[in-house]
Amino acid sequence: ILKRSEAYIGVLIDDLVGKSTDEPYRMFTSRSEHRLLLRQDNADRRLMKYGFEFGLIPKELYSDLQRRETLIVNGKEFLNKVKLKPEEVNDLLLKVEDSPISEKETPARLIKRPKIKLKDLLLRIDAEKHPTVNALLANPKVINQLEIELKYEGYIERQKELVKKVEKLEALEIPAGIDYWSIKAISTEGREKLTRVRPRSIGQASRISGVSPSDISVLLVYIRN
């Protein structure tokens, strides 16, 4: 079962099941509340593990992804630690009409400037002292992922925090045989929709159109007792 935070098909199926969609359904990116995470550039990072698990992806391809993941993690740590001197990077900043720096700065902070490219910063780091530089330069896919994740780090982290909160509700399972009509504190429309959809979790129930936040609160109290 693919989550809404993992794939657009997860959003599509969840919407079709829970939102009483009668007219032809179109999958717009705007329908996903986690679309910063569901980018086209990271589809393999999100979904290849499932393809490998079910025998759809060859081991060598999945191993290549795992190596890239390790390089991304190590690369992010490296770019937050190493520092560039003003004389090493100011010519680049002035070239793109950006303000120069007066003190040492990490590439992880410099890359947040709109016109700066990660590859250009890597070329200004001494590769003899820092072998990680050559490993990154040899893998354009890793550079692309690092550039996106560092440039938009604040927005992406906020979305990941939202996913964590939502997944707590997804983890709260609703008993399969529950009789919603016996829970009188839930609104009539809420009981009708819950009975029709039969949601698996509180998270899914909260996304059903016609089920109000107060209905969810009552349902939470009911399943916890």
C-alpha positions in Angstrom: 0.0 0.0 0.0 1.6 3.2 -1.2 1.2 6.2 1.1 0.1 9.7 0.0 3.6 10.9 0.9 5.2 8.2 -1.3 3.5 8.3 -4.7 0.9 10.1 -6.7 -0.9 6.8 -7.3 -1.3 6.6 -3.5 -3.0 10.0 -3.6 -5.1 8.9 -6.6 -6.3 5.7 -5.0 -6.9 7.3 -1.6 -9.0 10.1 -3.2 -11.1 7.7 -5.3 -11.8 5.5 -2.2 -12.4 8.3 0.4 -13.7 11.4 -1.4 -16.9 10.2 -3.1 -15.6 11.1 -6.5 -18.4 10.5 -9.0 -17.2 12.5 -12.0 -14.1 11.5 -14.1 -11.1 12.0 -11.9 -8.0 13.8 -13.0 -4.7 13.4 -11.1 -3.3 16.9 -10.7 -0.1 17.5 -8.7 -2.1 20.1 -6.7 -4.2 17.2 -5.2 -1.2 16.1 -3.2 -0.4 17.9 0.0 3.1 16.4 -0.1 4.0 17.3 -3.6 7.4 18.8 -2.6 8.4 15.2 -1.7 6.8 13.6 -4.8 9.1 15.1 -7.4 9.8 13.5 -10.8 13.6 13.6 -10.0 13.3 11.4 -6.9 10.8 8.7 -8.1 13.5 6.0 -8.0 14.5 7.0 -4.5 10.8 6.8 -3.4 9.7 3.6 -5.1 12.5 1.4 -6.3 12.7 -0.4 -3.0 9.2 -1.7 -3.6 10.1 -2.7 -7.2 13.1 -4.6 -5.9 11.1 -6.2 -3.0 8.6 -7.6 -5.5 11.2 -8.8 -8.0 10.5 -6.1 -10.6 13.9 -4.4 -10.3 17.3 -6.3 -10.9 19.7 -6.3 -8.0 22.4 -4.4 -9.8 20.1 -1.5 -10.5 18.9 -1.4 -6.9 22.5 -1.7 -5.6 23.4 1.4 -7.7 20.5 3.3 -6.1 21.8 2.3 -2.6 25.3 3.5 -3.5 23.8 6.8 -4.6 21.8 7.1 -1.4 25.0 6.6 0.7 26.8 9.2 -1.4 23.9 11.7 -1.0 24.0 11.2 2.8 27.8 11.6 3.0 27.7 14.4 0.5 25.2 16.4 2.5 27.3 15.9 5.7 30.5 17.0 3.8 28.8 20.1 2.2 27.7 21.2 5.7 31.1 20.8 7.2 33.7 22.0 4.6 34.2 25.7 4.2 35.1 27.9 1.3 37.3 31.0 1.7 36.2 34.3 0.2 39.0 34.2 -2.3 37.9 30.8 -3.5 34.3 31.7 -4.3 33.9 35.4 -4.6 34.7 35.5 -8.3 31.8 33.0 -8.9 29.4 35.1 -6.8 30.3 38.3 -8.6 30.0 36.6 -12.0 26.4 35.7 -11.3 25.8 39.2 -9.8 25.5 38.0 -6.2 27.0 39.6 -3.1 30.5 38.4 -2.2 31.3 36.8 1.2 33.8 38.3 3.7 34.2 35.1 5.9 34.4 31.4 5.2 31.1 29.8 4.3 29.9 26.2 3.7 28.7 25.1 0.2 25.4 24.0 1.9 24.7 27.7 2.7 26.0 29.2 -0.5 23.9 26.8 -2.6 20.7 28.4 -1.2 21.5 31.4 -3.4 19.2 31.2 -6.5 21.9 31.5 -9.2 24.5 29.3 -7.6 25.1 25.8 -9.0 26.5 23.0 -6.8 28.9 21.8 -9.5 30.5 25.2 -9.7 31.1 25.2 -5.9 32.5 21.7 -5.9 35.1 22.7 -8.5 36.4 25.3 -6.0 37.1 22.8 -3.3 40.5 21.2 -3.1 39.9 17.6 -4.3 43.2 16.4 -3.1 42.4 17.3 0.5 38.7 16.2 0.1 38.3 13.0 -2.0 34.5 13.3 -1.6 34.6 16.0 -4.2 35.6 13.7 -7.0 33.0 11.1 -6.0 30.3 13.7 -6.2 31.5 15.2 -9.5 31.5 11.7 -11.0 27.8 11.3 -10.3 25.5 14.0 -11.8 22.4 12.4 -10.4 23.8 12.8 -6.8 24.7 16.4 -7.5 21.2 17.1 -8.8 19.6 15.5 -5.7 21.9 17.4 -3.3 21.3 20.7 -5.0 17.5 20.3 -4.8 17.6 19.1 -1.2 19.9 21.9 0.0 18.4 24.7 -2.0 14.9 23.9 -0.7 15.9 22.4 2.6 13.6 24.5 4.8 10.5 23.7 2.8 11.3 20.0 2.4 12.0 19.6 6.1 8.7 21.3 7.0 6.9 18.9 4.7 8.6 15.9 6.2 7.5 17.0 9.7 4.0 17.2 8.4 4.2 13.7 7.0 5.4 12.4 10.5 2.4 14.0 12.1 0.0 12.5 9.5 1.6 9.1 9.8 0.8 9.0 13.5 -2.9 9.1 12.5 -2.3 6.5 9.7 -0.8 4.2 12.4 -4.0 4.3 14.4 -6.0 1.4 12.9 -9.8 1.2 13.1 -11.2 -2.3 14.0 -12.5 -3.9 10.9 -16.0 -4.8 12.2 -16.8 -1.5 13.9 -20.5 -0.5 13.8 -20.5 3.2 13.1 -24.3 3.5 13.4 -23.9 2.5 17.1 -21.7 5.6 17.8 -24.5 8.2 18.2 -22.0 11.1 18.9 -20.8 10.9 15.3 -23.0 12.9 12.8 -25.4 11.1 10.6 -23.5 12.0 7.5 -20.2 10.9 9.2 -21.7 7.5 10.1 -23.0 7.1 6.6 -19.7 7.9 4.9 -17.6 5.8 7.4 -19.9 2.8 6.9 -19.6 3.1 3.1 -15.9 3.6 2.9 -14.8 1.5 5.9 -11.5 3.3 6.4 -8.5 1.3 7.6 -7.1 4.1 9.8 -7.9 7.4 11.5 -5.8 9.1 8.9 -7.9 7.7 6.1 -11.1 8.5 7.9 -10.1 12.1 8.4 -9.8 12.6 4.6 -13.3 11.3 3.8 -15.5 14.2 2.6 -18.4 14.6 5.0 -16.5 13.3 8.1 -15.9 16.3 10.3 -13.0 16.9 12.7 -15.5 16.4 15.6 -16.5 13.0 14.1 -12.8 12.0 14.1 -12.4 13.1 17.8 -15.4 11.0 18.8 -14.0 8.0 16.8 -10.6 8.4 18.4 -12.1 8.3 21.9 -14.2 5.2 20.9 -11.3 3.1 19.5 -9.0 4.0 22.4 -11.6 2.8 24.9 
